Amino acid sequence: MRTLQQHLASISDYAAKNIPQELRDVMHKRTEDLSATGQAQKATTVGDTAPSFELPDSTGTLVRSQDLLAKGPLVLTFFRGHW
């Protein structure tokens, strides 16, 4: 089984071989810009309690974290995209 670092290295190798340099430059610049905002230091980490929230699900129905937590553990996944 590969470690996370090995998996990330293989993704980086693939990107270097298959994504045009101009696009990689834009991606790196955007990552630097985001890093410079300091938001990563404000993010929750393992063991932190997330604040309660209400968000639309994939069908547009509002879902409350409190309702989901009442059913059991809650896992959040964030997708970065511009769609």
MARFI-216490 format. One record per atom (N, C-alpha, C, O, CB): residue in one letter; x, y, z. Coordinates in steps of 0.05 Angstrom, whole numbers, padded with zeros to 5 digits, always signed. Glycine has a CB too. Example, Ala and Ser with C-alpha at 12.3 -4.5 7.8 and 13.67 -1.06 7.14 Angstrom:
# residues 2
A+00264-00114+00156/A+00246-00090+00156/A+00264-00066+00156/A+00285-00066+00169/A+00226-00089+00181/S+00257-00045+00142/S+00273-00021+00143/S+00258+00001+00157/S+00268+00023+00161/S+00282-00012+00114/
# end
This chain:
# residues 83
M+00017-00024+00000/M+00000+00000+00000/M+00018+00025+00000/M+00037+00027+00015/M-00019+00000+00025/R+00011+00044-00017/R+00026+00069-00019/R+00019+00088+00003/R-00004+00088+00013/R+00022+00082-00046/T+00039+00104+00011/T+00034+00124+00031/T+00021+00148+00017/T+00020+00150-00007/T+00060+00133+00046/L+00010+00166+00033/L-00001+00191+00022/L+00020+00206+00006/L+00014+00216-00015/L-00013+00208+00044/Q+00044+00208+00017/Q+00065+00223+00004/Q+00072+00211-00024/Q+00077+00225-00043/Q+00090+00224+00021/Q+00072+00184-00025/Q+00077+00170-00050/Q+00055+00176-00071/Q+00060+00180-00094/Q+00080+00140-00046/H+00030+00175-00061/H+00007+00181-00078/H+00008+00210-00089/H+00004+00214-00113/H-00019+00176-00063/L+00014+00228-00071/L+00016+00256-00080/L+00039+00261-00099/L+00036+00276-00118/L+00020+00275-00055/A+00061+00247-00095/A+00084+00249-00114/A+00076+00238-00141/A+00084+00249-00161/A+00108+00234-00103/S+00060+00217-00142/S+00052+00206-00168/S+00033+00225-00183/S+00034+00227-00207/S+00039+00178-00165/I+00016+00239-00168/I-00002+00258-00180/I+00015+00282-00191/I+00010+00291-00213/I-00023+00269-00159/S+00034+00290-00176/S+00052+00312-00185/S+00067+00304-00210/S+00070+00320-00228/S+00071+00320-00162/D+00077+00280-00210/D+00092+00270-00234/D+00074+00269-00258/D+00081+00277-00280/D+00103+00242-00229/Y+00049+00259-00254/Y+00030+00258-00276/Y+00024+00286-00287/Y+00024+00291-00311/Y+00004+00245-00267/A+00019+00305-00269/A+00013+00333-00277/A+00036+00344-00293/A+00032+00358-00313/A+00007+00350-00252/A+00061+00340-00284/A+00084+00351-00297/A+00087+00340-00326/A+00097+00354-00343/A+00110+00344-00282/K+00078+00316-00330/K+00080+00303-00357/K+00056+00309-00375/K+00059+00308-00399/K+00083+00274-00354/N+00033+00316-00363/N+00008+00317-00379/N-00006+00343-00379/N-00024+00347-00396/N-00010+00296-00369/I+00001+00362-00362/I-00013+00388-00361/I+00007+00408-00373/I+00030+00410-00365/I-00021+00396-00332/P-00003+00424-00393/P+00015+00444-00406/P+00027+00463-00385/P+00014+00470-00365/P+00000+00460-00427/Q+00052+00471-00390/Q+00066+00488-00371/Q+00051+00514-00365/Q+00051+00523-00342/Q+00094+00495-00382/E+00038+00526-00385/E+00024+00551-00381/E+00001+00547-00360/E-00003+00564-00343/E+00012+00561-00407/L-00012+00524-00362/L-00034+00518-00344/L-00023+00512-00316/L-00034+00521-00296/L-00051+00495-00354/R-00001+00498-00314/R+00011+00492-00288/R+00020+00518-00275/R+00019+00521-00251/R+00035+00473-00292/D+00031+00537-00291/D+00039+00563-00280/D+00015+00577-00267/D+00018+00589-00245/D+00052+00580-00302/V-00008+00577-00281/V-00032+00590-00270/V-00040+00576-00244/V-00047+00589-00225/V-00055+00589-00291/M-00040+00549-00244/M-00048+00534-00221/M-00030+00541-00197/M-00039+00544-00174/M-00048+00504-00226/H-00004+00542-00202/H+00015+00548-00180/H+00011+00577-00170/H+00013+00582-00146/H+00044+00544-00190/K+00006+00595-00188/K+00001+00623-00180/K-00024+00625-00162/K-00024+00639-00142/K-00002+00641-00205/R-00045+00612-00170/R-00070+00612-00155/R-00065+00600-00127/R-00076+00610-00107/R-00093+00598-00169/T-00050+00579-00126/T-00044+00566-00100/T-00028+00585-00083/T-00033+00587-00059/T-00028+00540-00104/E-00008+00599-00094/E+00007+00619-00079/E-00010+00641-00069/E-00008+00650-00046/E+00030+00630-00096/D-00028+00651-00087/D-00047+00672-00079/D-00064+00664-00055/D-00068+00679-00036/D-00065+00680-00103/L-00075+00640-00057/L-00092+00630-00035/L-00075+00627-00009/L-00085+00634+00012/L-00105+00603-00043/S-00052+00616-00012/S-00034+00613+00012/S-00028+00639+00025/S-00027+00641+00050/S-00008+00599+00004/A-00025+00660+00009/A-00018+00686+00019/A-00040+00699+00035/A-00036+00718+00050/A-00010+00705-00004/T-00065+00689+00032/T-00087+00701+00047/T-00087+00693+00076/T-00100+00706+00093/T-00114+00692+00035/G-00072+00672+00083/G-00071+00662+00111/G-00095+00646+00119/G-00098+00639+00143/G-00068+00685+00129/Q-00113+00639+00101/Q-00137+00624+00108/Q-00130+00596+00118/Q-00145+00586+00135/Q-00155+00622+00083/A-00109+00584+00108/A-00102+00557+00117/A-00097+00556+00147/A-00104+00536+00160/A-00078+00546+00102/Q-00086+00577+00158/Q-00081+00578+00187/Q-00106+00580+00204/Q-00106+00575+00227/Q-00062+00601+00193/K-00128+00589+00191/K-00153+00592+00205/K-00171+00567+00202/K-00192+00566+00215/K-00168+00616+00194/A-00163+00548+00186/A-00179+00524+00181/A-00180+00506+00206/A-00161+00506+00222/A-00168+00509+00157/T-00202+00492+00208/T-00203+00472+00229/T-00184+00449+00223/T-00177+00444+00200/T-00232+00461+00233/T-00175+00436+00244/T-00157+00413+00241/T-00169+00389+00255/T-00190+00390+00267/T-00129+00420+00252/V-00155+00367+00253/V-00164+00342+00265/V-00170+00346+00295/V-00153+00357+00309/V-00143+00319+00262/G-00193+00338+00303/G-00201+00341+00331/G-00217+00366+00337/G-00230+00368+00358/G-00177+00340+00348/D-00216+00386+00319/D-00232+00410+00323/D-00262+00404+00319/D-00269+00386+00304/D-00223+00433+00304/T-00278+00420+00331/T-00307+00418+00327/T-00315+00440+00307/T-00310+00463+00311/T-00323+00422+00354/A-00328+00431+00286/A-00337+00450+00265/A-00362+00465+00275/A-00377+00454+00290/A-00343+00435+00238/P-00366+00489+00266/P-00390+00504+00274/P-00414+00492+00260/P-00412+00479+00239/P-00388+00534+00267/S-00437+00495+00272/S-00462+00486+00259/S-00466+00501+00233/S-00458+00524+00230/S-00487+00491+00278/F-00479+00488+00214/F-00483+00501+00188/F-00508+00490+00175/F-00519+00469+00183/F-00459+00496+00170/E-00517+00505+00155/E-00539+00497+00138/E-00531+00502+00110/E-00524+00525+00102/E-00566+00512+00146/L-00531+00481+00093/L-00522+00484+00065/L-00541+00468+00047/L-00554+00449+00055/L-00493+00473+00062/P-00542+00477+00021/P-00558+00461+00003/P-00544+00435-00005/P-00519+00435-00009/P-00565+00478-00022/D-00559+00414-00008/D-00547+00389-00018/D-00547+00390-00049/D-00553+00410-00061/D-00563+00364-00008/S-00541+00367-00061/S-00538+00367-00090/S-00565+00372-00105/S-00565+00377-00129/S-00527+00340-00099/T-00587+00370-00090/T-00613+00375-00103/T-00624+00403-00096/T-00645+00411-00104/T-00634+00354-00094/G-00608+00418-00079/G-00617+00445-00071/G-00632+00445-00045/G-00639+00467-00035/G-00633+00457-00093/T-00637+00422-00033/T-00651+00421-00007/T-00632+00429+00015/T-00609+00419+00017/T-00662+00392-00002/L-00641+00447+00032/L-00624+00455+00055/L-00621+00433+00075/L-00641+00420+00083/L-00635+00481+00068/V-00596+00428+00083/V-00590+00407+00102/V-00576+00420+00126/V-00557+00436+00122/V-00572+00385+00089/R-00584+00413+00150/R-00572+00425+00174/R-00553+00404+00187/R-00559+00380+00189/R-00594+00433+00195/S-00530+00413+00195/S-00510+00395+00207/S-00521+00383+00232/S-00516+00359+00237/S-00484+00411+00213/Q-00536+00397+00247/Q-00548+00386+00272/Q-00566+00363+00267/Q-00566+00343+00282/Q-00563+00408+00287/D-00581+00364+00245/D-00599+00342+00238/D-00583+00317+00230/D-00589+00294+00237/D-00618+00350+00215/L-00561+00322+00215/L-00544+00299+00206/L-00530+00287+00230/L-00528+00263+00232/L-00524+00309+00185/L-00519+00304+00248/L-00505+00294+00271/L-00523+00277+00290/L-00514+00260+00304/L-00492+00317+00286/A-00549+00284+00290/A-00568+00269+00306/A-00570+00239+00297/A-00578+00222+00312/A-00595+00282+00306/K-00562+00234+00272/K-00564+00207+00260/K-00537+00192+00264/K-00536+00168+00261/K-00571+00209+00231/G-00516+00207+00271/G-00490+00193+00274/G-00467+00212+00265/G-00472+00236+00261/G-00488+00167+00258/P-00443+00201+00263/P-00420+00217+00255/P-00424+00230+00227/P-00438+00220+00210/P-00394+00200+00254/L-00412+00253+00223/L-00415+00268+00199/L-00388+00272+00186/L-00368+00280+00199/L-00428+00296+00204/V-00386+00267+00160/V-00362+00271+00144/V-00368+00292+00123/V-00387+00289+00108/V-00351+00244+00132/L-00351+00312+00121/L-00355+00333+00101/L-00333+00330+00080/L-00310+00324+00086/L-00353+00361+00114/T-00341+00333+00055/T-00322+00333+00033/T-00326+00359+00017/T-00348+00366+00011/T-00326+00308+00015/F-00304+00372+00012/F-00304+00397-00003/F-00292+00392-00031/F-00270+00380-00033/F-00289+00420+00012/F-00305+00401-00051/F-00295+00399-00079/F-00288+00427-00089/F-00304+00445-00088/F-00316+00386-00097/R-00264+00429-00099/R-00256+00454-00110/R-00263+00454-00140/R-00257+00435-00154/R-00224+00459-00107/G-00277+00474-00148/G-00285+00475-00176/G-00296+00502-00183/G-00301+00519-00166/G-00306+00454-00181/H-00300+00506-00208/H-00310+00532-00218/H-00336+00529-00234/H-00344+00547-00249/H-00289+00546-00236/W-00348+00506-00231/W-00373+00501-00246/W-00394+00518-00236/W-00417+00517-00246/W-00381+00471-00245/
# end
